[in-house]
């Protein structure tokens, strides 16, 4: 593949966002996401919420896909009632990003889910979520850090073989794993911190590069996870048509 791989990153859709003299609805993304893609050797493209039926066309133009962090997944998506501590729904994002995930799996486009992105990947494949846990989001608006230990023999362990301290801010996590997913890293308290296709498992269109991490690599200095996505995207291994 000539040039740098094109990596799409899903975005927030926020009402009343202010900059300068303006206060308008905005599709936005923390700058850490595109900067991490760029540092990893890719070109970043923002994917604001759209009609789900356009997801396949969007993914067809990409070499890789990142589902970014953000608000809680609406519990109805995994058949649960909302816990009082679960945040307000972001239905446009849920619908759009679930469609993007489905299209990426179908086309075998390399996929990385970050925080909410991991959770939505798990839900897309029939898994469920813990709606609240303590100790992973301590100060509002400030990333904490805690150690994450890889599971030997996984794709994640190949990328990051040692235990590392990662930037974290979340109060939900994987409960029951989705179809074909395996846990590939854990926090010290047993929380699933990374998921991927299991060895020998297949997605809807055959085995592909699919990884989700519960932390926020865009808030840290370690580029290895994103570089692994970009490198896989650069190989052009996908299924079209």
Helices and strands as residue ranges (DSSP letters): E 6-10, E 12-19, E 22-28, H 31-39, E 43-47, G 52-54, H 55-60, E 64-67, G 75-78, H 91-107, E 110-114, H 116-124, E 129-130, E 144-150, H 155-159, E 164-168, E 173-174, E 181-187, E 192-197, E 210-213, G 217-219, H 224-234
